């Protein structure tokens, strides 16, 4: 994989919305052609295909592809994106517990620009599991640093939401 391929796949993703609601198969074909250029066994291939299925409303088809990408050793930024997107897809197909477990483990990973996405998606998984207070606490914790004021108050409120919640 080289920078030219990365630029072409990024350009393809920029066109996603131009396909309209009925253009999912056409968009996935574009991604498939790009993935076909990768070496056999490259973990980026199933990742990109999973993203294409996910982005065109097929979480059920994305889940096994995300899992395949991880099994093949996907690493770095794409691995973290996979954790977020796989957890979201798992929630969409009724497997929120698995998604919550995946993202709970992700909270212990080194932080990056996806930290808030991890917390937001985990909050959705928790809400699907009837654990809305925990989810709200996560969202408030993620939001607090971005506020121009009230960061300390929001962080305290977030902690208070789960102080009486059994683990």
FENKAKA-V773566 format. One record per run of one state. SS is the DSSP state (2 for helix, 1 for strand, 0 for the rest). FROM is the first residue (numbers start at 1). LEN is the number of residues. If there is no record, write none. Layout:
ss=(SS;SS)
from=(FROM;FROM)
len=(LEN;LEN)
This chain:
ss=(0;2;0;2;0;2;0;2;0;2;0;2;0;2;0;2;0;2;0;2;0)
from=(1;3;15;16;20;24;36;43;56;59;72;76;93;96;107;115;129;132;145;151;164)
len=(2;12;1;4;4;12;7;13;3;13;4;17;3;11;8;14;3;13;6;13;4)
